[in-house]
Amino acid sequence: MRPLPVLMALLITAPLSGCIDAGPNVATIGLFSEWQLPAGSPAPVPVHDCDALERILSERALEETDTFLDQSLEGIQPRWGWSGARIGGDILVPTTSFDTANRQATEVSAREAEVTGTNNQEAGVDEADVLKTDGEWTYVLRHGTLYILRSDHVGDITEHANITFNATYHSGQILLAPRDAADPSDDRLIVITHTYSDEDEEVYAHVRVFELLDRSDPSLAKEILIEGEHMGARLVDGHAYIVVHTWRNDLPLVTHAHPSHEDLEARGMDWQDYHGLEETEQREIRERLADEARLQNRRILEDATLDDHLPRVLEGRGSNDTTPRPIGGDGCRRFLATEDATGRSVSTILALDLTGGEIVDATTQTLGSRPIVYGALDALVLAAPSRDPWWFWDNKDIEEATDLQWF
């Protein structure tokens, strides 16, 4: 069995508007400090030490909450939104039985016929999609149900099996991994859906690998759940690479500097008293609250662990039974951070070696914004904004840039 390719990263920062000079951008929001936003070509930094990784994540969380507090003082309200597009939508699959009695079939073998595959960006790099086919067998993922269809001849199609998953969202994708072109029973199918966990109230990208020896009853060979949202997947030379993005908000960090009823009561005031104050007096109260919030955030982050920052990875055991994989240890040695970037969201790359009898997996994680996934024969590329979108609220002069990570 060949070992999984080692995922290493080369990062390049590409400007999207104008040129990036050698000096830093400055976000003058201002209660705590002027934020220095370095610009240039960030270098990938493997984080080999768990203590260093925990420190980086806590520093970025504090930086993020400080920025929110500063913006809150200026009356800037968060304008949350998604960058990029979510994967989803309907495809046409009959809801009745796949009856072929009225279809005009030809005598051409479906497996021998020339079929159209996914609209891949590069030859030899298969992209995950909602439909895969080899001509004879077609696999469709629709609304959390996998349909396995067979075509004996061109124009014929019958439903062979269907499997319904406990999928939270209707979005999902599949990859078809043939191991022996002459033996379709050797194929494997990767199904990626989203599952909501009632236990920790988080969404997971749910990755299942099926053996297709018996397509009427595919057997589950591998099951992994990664906290976050599936961003894309590629299949190259028998190796699948699945990218999941996570921004965790579990820590009870304070991000606003507006008084609550309890805050006013502690000062012997009510809302009528507060609104009767001059604007400068109201701001003094909000600034004191922001200082108190910052101290509270520091105390929370001092007690935080990697479990509070990093996405959970679970290994499925079937029948909804999962085992969490430990955070830290070897995982810290497979983590990359960029010195010049901001933000604390994490992209997890799950690599699956499908070439042998045993399916081997490995994960690599990197700090960065929500990515778009590209693939080539010799590289997996993640393209993500260098700055999280909240930096640009009321800071229109900050240069935009995109980090390109080659793995």
N, C-alpha and C positions, 0 to 999 in steps of 0.2 A: 504494500500500500504506500502510495506517495504521501509524504507529509503535507499538511496544509501550507500553502504559501504564507510566508511571514509578511504581515501587513506593516509596512513602514510608511511614513508620510513625508511628503515634500510639500511645503506650503508656499504659495505665491499670492501676493495681494495685488489684485487687478483693479485699477480705478474705474469707476463707472461714469463719473462726471468730472471733467477737468483733470489736472495732474496733481499728484500728491507730492508736496515738497518735503524737505528733510525735517522741517519743524513740526511740532505736535499741533493738533487741533486743540482749541480751548473751549470748553463749554462753561460759560460764565453764568451759572445758576445761583450759587453763591453763599448760602448760609454757612456751610462748613468749609468750603474751599472752591477754587476754580479747578474744574476737572481737566487734567492734562490727558488728552487722548493721543497717544503716540501713533504716528503713521509711518509707513515704509513697508519693508518686506519682512514679515514676521517669520521666525524660524520655528520648526517643530521642536518641542521639548518633551522627550519622554520623561514621565514622572515615575521614577523607580521606587520612591519612598512614600509610604502611606501617610506619614505625618506631613510631608510636604504637600501631598495632594489635598489633604484635609485643610491645610492652611490656605492653599490657593482657592479652594471652594468657599471657605468662610470669608476670605478677603473680597471675593467677587460678590458674594451675597450682601456683605456690608456696603460695598460700593453701589450695588443696585438699590438697596433700601435708602441709602443716603440721597441718591439722586431722586428717588420718588418723594422723599420728604422735602427736599429743596423745591421740587416742582409743585408739590402740594402747597407750599407757602406762597407760590406765585399764582395759585389758582389754576394750574394746569391739570386737567383731568385726563386720566389714561384713556387712550383711544385704541382699545385692543382690536386686533384683527389678524388674519392669517396671511403670511407671505407665501405665495405659491398657491397651488390648487390641491384640493383633496381628491383622492382617487375614489371613484364611485360611479354611480349611474346604472341604468338598466341596459340589458341587452335582450334581444328577442329570443326567448325560449318559450315554446308552447307550454301552457299550463295543463293541457290535456295530454293523453298518452301519445307517444311518438309512433303513431300508426303510419306505416309506409304503404298501405294497400293502394292508395291513390297516387303514389309517386311513380314516375316513369324512370326505372332504373336501367342502366346500361350494363353491358357485360365487362366493362373495364374494372379491374381490381382497384379498390380504393387505396390500398397500401402502395400500389404501383403508380397511382396517379400523382401528378404534380400538384402540390397543395401550397396555399399561401400561408406563411407564418406571420408572427407578430411583426409589426413595422419597426424592426430593430434599427438602432442608430448605426451599428457597426456589424459587419459580417463576422460570424463566429461568436457574437456576444448576444445571448438570448435575454430578452427583457420580460419581466413578470407581467402578466396580463390577466384578463378575466376569462380568456379562452385559449386553449392550446389544442393542436391536432397534429397527428402524423399521417393523416389521410384515412387510415382505417379507424383509429380511435380519436374521439374528440372529448375534451374535458371543459366543462363550463361551470364557473362559479357565479351564482346569482342569488342575491338576498340571503346569504349564509348557507346556501345549499349547493353541493357539488354534484353535477350531473355527469355521468359517464355514458357516452353515446358511441355506437358502433356503426360503421358503414361497410357492408360487404362489397358493394359496388357504388360507383359514383352516382349520386342521386338518392341512394338509400340511406336511411338513418333510423336507428332504433335505440331506445333508452335501455341501457344495460344495468345501471345501478344509480342510486342517488344517496348521498350522505348529507344530513343536516347538522350543522355545527351550532353551538351556542354562541353565536356571533352577536356582539352588541350593535355594531354598525353594519350596514349592508355592503360597505366597501370591503374589498379583498382582492387578492391576486394569486395566481398560480404559476409554477414553473414545471416544465416537463423535462426530466433528465434521463434520456436513453443511455444505457451503459453498453448495449450490444445492438448494433443496427440490425443484425440478423435474428435477434431474439427479443421480440417486444415484451415477453414476459419478464425481462430483466429490467424494465423501465421503473423509474421512481417518480412520484409526483409530490411536489412541495406546495402546500396550501397555506396561505397567510391570511388570517382574519384578525378581527379585534374582539377582545373579550373584556367585559367589565367585571372587576373583582369587588364583590360586596364586602369582603373582609377588610381590605385597605382602601376601598373607594377609589380605585385607580383603573385606568384602561391599559390593557396589555396587547402588544402585537403577539398573536398566537401562531406559532410556526409548527406545522405538522408535516412529517415526511411519510408517505405511504409507499409500501411495496405493491407492485401491480402484477404479481404472479397470478392472482385470481381477481379479475376486474369486477366481478359481481360481488366480491367481498374483500376489498383492499385491506391489507394489514398495516396497522400503525407501527412504524419502525422508530420514529424519533419525534419528540414533542418538547418544544422549548417556548417559554413565554418571557417576553421582555417588556418591562414597563415603558409605555410610550406609544407613539404613533408610527406605523409603518410608512416609510418615505419612498421605498423603491427596492428592487432586487434585480440581480443579474446572475446569469449562469455562464461560466467560462470553463471549457475543458473539464467538465465534470465537477466543478466547484461552484457552489452557490454562495452569493454574498448578499445579505439582507440587511438593510439599513433602517434603524429605528431611532426616532428622535424623542427626547424627553426634557421637559422643563418641570421640575418638581417644586411644589408650593406647600410642602408639609410643615415646614417650620413656621411657628406663629409670629412672624416678623411684622413689625408695625411699619406701614408704608405711607401713612397720611398724618397730617399735622393739624387736624381740625378738632376742636373740643367736643367731647361727649357730654351728656347730661351729668355724668359722675364727675368729669373734670371741672365743670362749672360749679357743682355743689361743693367740691373740695376748696374752691376759692370763694365760697359764700355768695355765689351768683346764680342767676337763672338766665334763660335765653333772652328775656326782655332786657336784663341788665347788660348782657354781652352785646346785643345789637344796638344798645344805646351808647356804646363806647365809640371813641374816635377810631378811625382805621388804624392809626399808629398803635393805639392801645390794644386793639384786637390782634394786630400782628405780633406784638410783644408776647401775648399769651400763646399764640401759635408757635412762636420761636421757642418758648420755654417747653412747650409740649414736644416739639421736634427734638430738642436736646434730650429730654427724658426718654423719648422713643429710641433715640440712637443708643443711649446707654443700655436700655432694655434689650435692643437688638444685639449689642455686643455681648451681654451676658448670655443670651440664648445661643449665640454662635460659639461662645467659649465652651459650652456644654455639648455642642452638636458633634455627631460622629459621621463617618462616611455613610452609614445607613440612612442618615437624614438627608444627604446630598445626592447620592447616586441612585440610578434606576435599579430596580430589583430584576434579577434574572432567575426564573424558576424552571426546573426540569419536570416535565410531565411524567406521570406514572400510569396514566390511563384512569378512566372512571373519575375524572375531576380531581385526582390526587396529584399534588405537586410538592416538590421539595425545593426550597430556596437554595441557590448557590451562594456561598459566603462572599461578602464584599470585603475587599482588601487582599492582602497576601499577594499571590501571583497576579491578581487583577490590577493592582497598582503598577506593576511592571508592564502592563499592556495598555497604559493610559497615556494620552498625549494632550498637552496643553500648549497654547500659543501665548507667548509672553505679552504681546501687544494687544491681544483681543480683550473684549469685555464680555460680560454675561457669564452665566453658569449653567446653561442647558447642555445636555450631553447627547452625542450621537453614538449609538452602539452599532458596530458592524459584526454581524454573526456570520462566520464562515463555516460552510458545511462541505466536507469532502465526501462526495457520493460515488467515488470511483471503485471503492472496495466493498467487501461484504459488510464490514462494520462502518457505520456512519460516524465520522469523527467531526467534532465541532470545536470552534475556538471563537473568542470574542476580543475585539479591540475597541476601545472607547476614546473619544476625543471631545474636548470642550469646544463648543462653537454654536452658532445660530442654526436655525432651521434650514437644512440643506436641500438642494436639488441633486439627484443622483445621475451620474453618467458612467458609462463603462466602455472599456476597450479590452483588447486581447491581453494586454500587459499591464493594465491599470484600472483601478476603480477611483473615480473622481467625485468628490463632494464639493459643491459650490454653495457658499453660504455668505450672507452679509457679515462684514467684519464687526459691525456694531448692531446690538439689539435695537429694535425700533424705538424703544423708549428714550434713547439718547437724542432722538431728533425732535422730540416734543419741545417746541419753542426754541430750538437750536438749529435753525435752517442753514447756518453757515458751515456746519460740520460736513467734511468731505465724505461722500459715500464710497465704499470700496467693497470688493468681493474677495473672500479668501477661497482659493482653490487648493484643495488637499488631494494630492496624488498618493494612492496606496498601491 
